[in-house]
Amino acid sequence: MAVSLPIYKQRRVVLVRFQRATTGDPDAAKPDIDDRGWSGQFGPIMGIAKGSNATVRLRRERIAPTAPLFAVPSDNTALLCAGQPNYALPPTQDVDLVLSGITGGNPKVTTLDIRHGSATGPIIHKLTVWIFNPLTVKITPHMVTIKDAANPGIASAVNIANIIDRVKAIWKPCGVDFNVQATKNDTHTFANAGVLQASTMNAAGTEVWGAEIGTLLSSNYVASTINAYFVNQIAMVTNPGLLGLGLSRATAGSSGGALPQPGIILGDTNAAGIARAGDSMWLANDLAHEIGHFFGLWHPNQKEPPNERKDTWCRRMLMHNFNSMTSLGAWRDTVVGYGVDSTGSPRRGCLVTMKDLPQITTDGEATTVRGTISSAAGPY
């Protein structure tokens, strides 16, 4: 039947849409998908590790629930779609499709085609699926207790296992897994119990790394792993709101008063009074973000405050500058889908981008990550 629509240059009619199959905390079995932009790289892209299953939701957006639709892998030797007899979809608005990655690569690229009328009918939409051969990265957690000359030590109160599980869920769509080494228990005597003084001001009035951070990063350091230090509080002279630091080898070596080793440092609280020890998702997102820096990723377009990007694409991205984000109006806050943090502020998302779109110069993050991990130097 004919449909009359006003068109200027072009108009895209979205009959069905792919989307994340859940909301809230990241789920390794229900990954985020990269559905940003439709020009140049058509439609959404989803990552799966070879040998894994992942669920994605298909929503009938502008087509009747009774319309006969079929979910057909373009290559059954690479991708399987479970539970769909003869590829037919049930007559419901939403259907969750369980996909299995059979043949991997870096990546192996295939598609799941949505066809109308029959399993060989016209394609009305498609999901591009990147199936990755798994890569494993080692990470060593450090539970840090800080005391001072007069007071007993104060340790981080985080649950490392809960945090690492969420970190794994964030990175699994890129085919990246973590081999968690034995936790190190570090105790230090610093100026103030429970506080890591990460920076000081020198005689010239310039902020530099303090002696305490150098001591921390060289303590129980395990080579060929990402060392992650959990402390009660981080203090910096110019940034009382600081809750995390990611210091890759390149960053540590080039910093003023060069640091002895790279490392990630996460605080339960900050000098501004924000506490998050019980918010495993907040800590996990920060740890996953800082790991992203070790993998060669930057904040979107390398923009730093007060010029950080505030658009909906970047607020969904794991590498956005801020974890706890200022509300910018419901239309921007709801696009993330990861709920709010313990302060009631919108969380940034957990998306590691597959597409490499020209609007963001630091895009194509999954490709960058896997290149760094596979390089001779690696991420350490």
C-alpha positions in Angstrom: 0.0 0.0 0.0 1.1 3.6 -0.7 2.1 5.9 2.2 2.2 9.6 1.8 4.9 11.3 3.8 6.5 14.8 3.5 10.2 14.4 2.9 13.0 17.0 2.8 16.2 15.5 1.5 15.7 12.2 3.4 13.4 10.6 6.0 14.1 7.4 7.8 11.1 5.3 8.9 12.0 3.1 11.9 9.7 0.1 11.9 11.7 -1.9 14.5 14.5 -1.0 16.9 17.2 -2.9 18.7 18.0 -1.8 22.3 19.7 -3.0 25.5 17.6 -5.8 27.1 17.7 -4.3 30.6 18.2 -1.1 32.5 20.2 -0.3 35.6 23.6 -2.0 36.4 25.6 -3.5 33.6 24.8 -7.2 32.8 27.3 -9.3 31.0 24.5 -11.2 29.3 22.6 -8.1 28.3 25.2 -5.7 26.9 24.7 -2.1 25.7 24.7 -1.6 22.0 26.1 1.1 19.9 23.1 2.6 18.1 24.5 6.2 17.7 24.0 7.7 14.2 22.7 6.2 11.0 24.8 7.9 8.4 27.9 6.2 7.1 27.6 3.2 9.5 24.1 2.0 9.2 22.2 0.8 12.2 23.3 -0.6 15.6 26.4 -2.6 16.4 26.7 -5.2 19.2 29.7 -7.0 20.5 29.9 -10.6 21.7 32.8 -12.6 22.9 33.3 -15.9 21.0 31.7 -18.7 22.9 29.3 -16.4 24.8 25.6 -15.7 24.7 24.2 -12.2 24.7 20.6 -11.0 24.8 19.3 -8.0 22.8 15.8 -6.6 22.7 13.9 -6.0 19.5 11.0 -3.6 19.8 8.2 -3.2 17.2 8.3 0.6 16.9 6.0 1.4 14.0 4.7 -2.0 12.8 1.8 -4.1 14.1 2.5 -6.8 16.6 0.8 -9.2 14.2 3.1 -8.4 11.3 5.1 -11.6 10.5 8.7 -10.9 11.3 11.7 -13.2 11.2 15.2 -12.9 12.8 17.7 -14.5 10.5 21.5 -14.6 11.0 23.3 -13.8 7.8 25.9 -16.5 8.6 24.8 -19.4 10.7 28.4 -20.6 11.0 29.3 -17.4 12.9 26.0 -16.4 14.8 23.1 -18.3 16.2 19.8 -16.9 17.4 18.2 -19.3 19.9 14.6 -20.1 20.5 13.1 -18.9 17.3 11.5 -21.8 15.4 12.0 -21.2 11.7 13.3 -17.8 12.7 9.7 -16.5 13.3 9.2 -13.9 16.0 6.3 -13.9 18.4 3.5 -11.4 17.9 4.6 -9.1 20.9 5.9 -5.6 20.9 9.1 -6.6 22.6 11.1 -9.8 22.1 14.4 -10.7 23.7 16.7 -12.5 21.3 19.5 -14.7 22.7 22.5 -14.6 20.3 25.5 -16.9 20.4 28.9 -16.0 19.0 30.3 -19.1 17.2 33.2 -17.8 15.1 35.4 -15.1 16.4 37.9 -12.6 15.0 39.2 -9.1 15.7 36.3 -8.9 15.1 34.3 -11.4 12.9 31.6 -9.2 11.5 28.2 -10.6 10.7 24.5 -9.5 10.9 21.2 -10.5 12.3 18.6 -9.5 9.7 15.0 -8.8 10.5 12.8 -9.9 7.6 9.2 -9.3 6.8 6.7 -11.9 5.6 9.1 -14.9 5.6 12.6 -16.0 6.5 13.6 -14.9 2.9 11.5 -11.8 2.8 12.7 -8.2 2.5 15.1 -6.9 5.2 13.5 -4.1 7.2 16.3 -3.8 9.8 19.6 -5.4 10.8 21.8 -5.6 13.8 25.6 -5.8 13.0 27.3 -8.2 15.4 31.0 -8.1 16.1 32.2 -11.4 17.5 35.5 -11.1 19.3 38.2 -13.6 20.1 38.6 -13.2 23.9 41.5 -11.2 25.3 42.5 -11.4 28.9 44.1 -8.7 31.1 45.5 -9.1 34.6 44.5 -6.9 37.4 45.7 -6.8 41.0 43.5 -5.2 43.7 45.1 -3.5 46.7 43.1 -3.0 49.9 44.9 0.0 51.5 44.9 0.9 55.2 46.2 4.4 56.1 47.2 5.4 59.7 49.0 8.3 61.1 51.4 8.8 64.0 48.6 9.1 66.5 45.6 7.3 65.1 44.9 3.7 64.1 44.5 2.8 60.4 41.4 3.4 58.3 40.9 1.0 55.5 38.7 1.1 52.4 35.3 -0.5 53.0 34.6 -1.7 49.4 33.5 -5.1 48.3 36.1 -5.9 45.7 34.4 -9.0 44.3 31.2 -7.0 43.6 33.1 -4.3 41.9 35.1 -6.6 39.7 32.0 -8.5 38.6 30.5 -5.3 37.2 33.8 -4.2 35.6 33.9 -7.6 33.8 30.3 -7.0 32.6 31.2 -3.6 31.2 34.1 -4.8 29.2 32.8 -8.2 28.0 31.1 -6.9 24.9 34.6 -5.9 23.6 35.8 -9.5 24.1 37.9 -8.4 27.1 38.1 -10.4 30.3 40.1 -9.9 33.5 42.3 -12.4 35.4 42.0 -11.1 38.9 45.2 -11.7 40.9 45.3 -12.2 44.7 44.4 -9.1 46.7 47.3 -7.3 48.3 46.8 -5.8 51.8 48.9 -2.6 52.1 49.3 -0.5 55.3 50.9 3.0 55.3 51.6 5.7 57.8 50.8 9.0 56.2 50.0 12.5 57.5 46.4 11.8 58.2 44.7 8.5 59.0 42.5 7.3 56.2 43.6 10.0 53.8 46.0 9.8 50.8 47.3 13.3 50.1 47.9 12.9 46.4 49.2 16.4 45.6 51.0 19.3 47.3 51.9 22.8 46.2 55.6 23.5 45.6 57.5 26.7 46.3 56.5 28.1 42.9 52.8 27.6 43.6 52.5 24.7 41.2 50.5 21.6 42.2 52.7 18.5 42.0 52.3 14.8 43.1 53.0 14.3 46.8 55.4 11.8 48.3 52.4 9.8 49.6 51.2 8.9 46.2 54.7 7.8 45.1 54.9 5.5 48.2 51.4 4.1 47.5 52.1 3.3 43.9 55.4 1.5 44.6 53.9 -0.6 47.5 53.4 -4.3 46.7 53.5 -3.4 43.0 52.8 -6.4 40.7 54.4 -6.2 37.3 52.4 -7.1 34.1 49.1 -6.3 35.8 47.0 -3.3 36.3 47.4 -2.4 40.0 44.2 -0.9 41.5 44.4 0.7 45.0 41.3 1.1 47.1 41.7 3.8 49.8 39.3 5.5 52.2 39.9 9.0 50.8 41.9 10.8 48.2 42.8 14.5 48.8 44.1 16.8 46.1 44.9 20.5 46.7 42.8 21.9 43.8 40.2 19.2 43.5 38.4 18.3 46.8 35.8 16.3 44.8 38.3 13.8 43.4 37.2 10.2 43.8 39.5 8.4 41.4 42.8 8.6 39.5 44.0 6.6 36.5 47.7 6.9 36.0 48.8 4.8 33.0 52.5 4.2 32.5 52.7 7.1 29.9 50.8 9.5 32.3 52.8 8.5 35.4 56.1 9.0 33.6 55.3 12.3 32.1 53.7 13.8 35.3 55.5 16.6 37.2 57.6 14.8 39.8 57.4 11.6 37.8 55.6 8.7 39.6 57.5 5.5 40.3 54.8 3.2 38.8 51.4 3.4 37.1 48.2 2.5 38.9 44.6 3.2 39.5 43.5 4.8 42.8 39.8 4.8 44.0 38.5 6.5 47.1 35.5 5.5 49.2 34.9 9.2 50.0 36.4 12.6 49.1 37.3 15.8 50.9 33.9 17.3 49.7 32.1 14.8 51.9 30.7 12.5 49.2 30.7 8.8 50.4 30.3 5.9 48.0 31.8 2.8 49.6 28.4 1.1 49.5 27.7 2.0 45.9 29.5 -0.8 44.1 28.2 0.4 40.7 29.7 3.9 41.1 33.1 2.4 42.0 32.9 -0.3 39.3 32.1 2.3 36.6 35.1 4.5 37.8 37.4 1.5 37.8 36.3 0.4 34.3 36.7 4.1 33.2 40.3 4.3 34.6 41.1 0.9 33.0 39.9 2.5 29.7 42.8 5.0 30.1 45.2 2.1 30.4 43.7 0.8 27.2 44.5 4.0 25.4 41.1 5.7 25.6 40.5 9.4 26.3 37.6 11.5 27.4 35.3 12.2 24.4 37.1 14.5 22.0 39.8 14.9 24.7 37.7 17.7 26.2 38.2 18.6 29.8 36.1 20.6 32.3 34.7 23.1 31.9 34.5 22.2 28.2 33.5 18.5 28.6 30.9 17.3 26.1 27.4 17.3 27.4 25.5 15.7 24.4 23.5 12.5 24.7 26.0 10.3 22.9 28.9 11.2 25.3 26.8 10.9 28.4 26.2 7.3 27.5 29.9 6.6 27.1 32.1 5.0 29.8 34.8 7.5 29.0 32.7 10.6 29.7 34.5 12.8 32.1 32.0 12.5 35.0 30.5 9.5 36.6 28.0 11.4 38.7 26.5 13.8 36.3 24.6 17.1 36.7 21.0 16.8 35.6 20.4 18.5 32.3 16.7 17.9 31.8 14.9 14.6 31.5 15.5 14.2 27.8 19.2 14.0 28.4 19.2 12.1 31.7 17.1 9.2 30.6 19.1 8.2 27.5 21.8 6.6 29.7 19.6 3.9 31.2 21.9 3.2 34.2 19.9 4.8 36.9 21.1 7.3 39.5 24.0 7.1 42.0 23.8 7.2 45.8 23.5 11.1 45.6 20.5 10.8 43.3 22.4 12.2 40.3 22.3 10.5 36.9 25.0 8.0 36.2 27.1 8.1 33.1 26.7 5.0 30.9 28.9 2.0 30.3 29.1 2.1 26.5 32.5 1.4 24.9 31.9 2.5 21.3 32.1 0.2 18.3 31.3 2.8 15.7 33.9 5.3 14.6 31.9 8.4 13.8 33.4 11.7 12.7 31.5 13.7 15.2 33.8 12.3 18.0 37.5 12.3 17.3 38.2 9.7 20.0 35.5 7.2 18.7 36.0 3.6 17.6 37.0 2.7 21.2 36.7 -1.1 21.0 39.2 -1.1 18.1 41.6 1.1 20.1 41.3 -1.1 23.2 42.0 -4.3 21.5 44.9 -2.8 19.6 46.5 -1.6 22.9 46.0 -5.0 24.6 47.5 -6.9 21.7 50.4 -4.6 21.3 54.0 -5.5 22.4 53.8 -3.0 25.3 50.3 -4.1 26.3 48.2 -2.0 28.7 50.5 -2.3 31.7 
